[in-house]
Amino acid sequence: MFNLDETSTYSSDQPPTLVISDDSSSSSPTVPEPAIPTSTTLLLMTSADGDRYRVPIFIPFASVPAEYIAASNQSLFFVPSDTGHMTLALFQKIFFSSFVPDIVAKRAAVGKSGMHALLIMDGGVGHFDENVLKCAKGNLIDVIRLPSHTSHLIQPNDMFVNANLKHSFQKWKLTPSEHTASSIRTNFMQNLKYALSFAFNPKTIETSWRVSGWNPFEPSKVLETLPQSSSEWASSLIKPSKAPSAAVTGAFYYSSDSNIDLLK
């Protein structure tokens, strides 16, 4: 089983001005460009047994800055995007070239090449279309798309992985010596890598899958958090700490060997 989810991180500190150029002696005008993105969008995939996969990070640049290219490795890589956010076209490219091969390789590594894999995704329209479904089907990957307003209850990555990533990265602060785009980006990357290592580790991943009731499969872990009566539900609406009463039903299940079914 796998979970693929988009998340964004925001730093508590941002450069106060746009960086025009690293080379102050240059007389040619340059287009103002942020030293770093105001927010960072990542696409995270985990497996139920605690594995993590290479993380694409979307950045609002026409091309990937040198500091980011130098930081790319087997754990992460950068994807230029006009807005800094993931689009359907970018998702398809990464899904076809990275995540599907990762799932196929994992299945082969555990001696289950002929078996179906289960991929859990939320209902975001930016994640899904007919081409994605056809690719999944052709690789024996069954897809479950979670219904609206339930991912915080039943999506594994939303349990601890995403929260720990955001909490860790929000601690990032600029230092007085960081005044060029290069130095800011280098420090930014160091902190982003630390945040990923803190949140994206096997223990946190396994705990997230367990608490969300997927591995081991225990729906009661989610159902027991829901209000038991209409009066309790009404009361919970004014208590932010109370889990909302969205029923864990209506998820779309796309099987790689049958037509689309609706789980009820």
N, C-alpha and C positions, 0 to 999 in steps of 0.2 A: 504494500500500500504506500502511496505517495501523496503528498499535499503540496500544491503549487499556489503561491499567494503573493500578491503585490502589496508592498507596504512603503511608507515614506517616513523619513526622519527629518527632524528640524533641529538645528543647532540653537542653543540659547544665546549665541554670540555670532554676529555677522559683521563683516567688514563695513565700516560706516560709509565708505565711498566706493564708487566703481573704479577699477584699475584701468587706466587708459593705456599704459604701456610700461613694460619692465625697463625699457631703455629710455631714460630721461633725455638722452642726447639726440634722440631721433627727431628730425624736423618734420617728418611726414605724419599727417593725421592718421589716427587709428580709430576704429569703432569702439566705443565704450563697451566693456564686457566685464561681468562680475568675476572676481577672482575664484569664487566657488559658487555652486548653486545655492539659492536660498532654501531649497528643500532638495532632498535626495531620494529618488524613487528606486527601489530595489525589487527584484523578483526572486523569491526564496522557494526552493524546493527541498523538502525533507522526506525521509522514509520512516516507516513505523519502527524500524529497528535502530534508529538513531543516526542514520547516515545523512550527510548534507551534500549539496551539489553546488557546482560553480555558480556564483552569483553575478547576474548582469546588473549593472548600475547605470541608470539613465541620467545623462547630464545635458544641460542646455547649451551645448556648443556645436558649432558647425563641424568641428573635427575634435578628436580627443587630444587634450593638451599633453605635452611631453611628460609632465610629472605623473599623469594618470597612466600613460603607456608604461612608464617605468614601474609603476606599482601593480600592474596587471600580472596575475600569476594563475596557478591552478585553482585558486579559491575564488577569484573575482575577475571581472573584466568590465570595460566601460563601453557604453553605447551612446553615441551622439543623438540628440533628439532636439527638434526645433523648440519645443516647450519644456524639455526636461522631464517630460512624463512619457509613459509607455503608450504607444498607439497599437491598434490591431495589427498593422503591418509589421511593426517591430516585434510584437509578441509572436506572430506567426514565424518570422525568421528565426527567432531564438528557440521557439518550441520545436520547429522542424530540425534545426541543426544542432541543438544542445540537449534539451530536456528529453526528447524522445529517445535519442541514442543513449542517454544516461540510464533511462528506465530499461531499455533493451539489454544494455550491458550488465546492469545489476541483476536482472532476471537470469541471464546466462551464468553469472558468477555464482549464483546460489543453486544452479542446476535445475532451473524451472523455465527454460526457454519456451516450451510449448504451452505454458500456462498464461492465464490472463492476469494483467496487473490492474490495480484499481487506483485511479487518480482522482483526488478530491480537489475541487476548485470552488470558489465562491461564484455568485451569480453575475459578476461584473461583465457587462457587454463587451468591454475591451479585451476580454480574454477568449472570446469564443465566436466561431462561425462554422459554416459547413466544411471549410477546408481543414480546420483544426480537428473536427470530428472525424473526417475521412482519414486523416493521418493517424489519429489514435486508433481507429478501427483497424486500419491496415497493419498496425503493430501490436494487436491484441491488448490494447489498453482501454479498459472500461472507465468512463468518466462519470463522476457524480458532481452535479452542480448544486450547491447548497442554496436553499431558499433565502429570500431577503430577511434581514434582521436576526439571523441565527448563527452567522459565522463566529461571533464572539463567544458562542456557547459550544459549538460542535466542530469548528475548524481547528485542527491541531496547532498550526503555526500561530493562531491568535491567542493561544493560551499563555505561553511564556516567551516564545522565541521573539515575536515582534515587540512585545512590551519591554523585554530586557534590552533589545537592540536600541529602541528609542530612548529608554531611560539612560543607558550608558552614553549614547552619542550626544544627548542634550547637555552633558556636562562639559562638552568641548568649549574652550575659551581661547581667544587670541592672546598672544603675548605682545608686549610693546615692541619687541624686535621684529615682529612680522609685519612688514610694510610693503612687500612686493607680492605680485601674483604668485610667483614661484614658491616663495617661502610659505605663504598662506596655504597654497595647495598641498605642499609637502606635509605640513602639519595636519591639515584636514584629512589627508589620506592615512596618516599614522593613527589618528583617532578613530577613523572609520574602520580600519582594520582591527583595532582593539575592540571596538563595539561589536563587530561581527564575531570575533573569537570569544567574547564574553557571552553572547546570546546564542550563537550558532554552534553549540557543542553537544556531543551525544547525550549527556545526562539531561540537559534542558529539553532536547528534542524528544527523548523517550518519555519524559514527564509530561510534556505537552500532549503526546498521543494517548497517554494513559488517562489524564484528567479529562480529555475530551470524549472519552468513552470508546475510542476506536481500537486501541491495542493495549490490553485485551478488550474484546468487543463487549462493552458493558453499558448499554443505553441508560441504565438506571443512574449512572454518574451524572448525566445531564438532566434526566427527568426528575430526579429528586430535588433539584434546585428550583424547579418551577412551582409557582403557586398552585395549591391543591383545590382551590374553590374560587368562584367568581368574586366573592368578597375579599379574599386574600389577594386576588389579582388586582382589584381596584385599589386596595391598600398599597400594593407594591409600586403602583404608578407614581407615588409621591415619595418613594424611598429609593434614591439613586443606587444604594448599595444592594438592592434586591434584584436578582436576575429577572429580566423581562419574561413575559409568558408566551413568547413566540413558540408555537408548537413545532417540533422537529419533524415536520411532514412536508409534502409537496416538493421534495428534492427531485430534480430531473436526473434520471439514470440513463446513460448512453452506453449500451452494451456493444461490444465489438462483434457480436454474432447474432444480434437481433435488432428489431426496430426500437425506437425510443419508447421507453416505459415511464410511467409516473408512479413513484413510490407513494403508497398511502398507508 
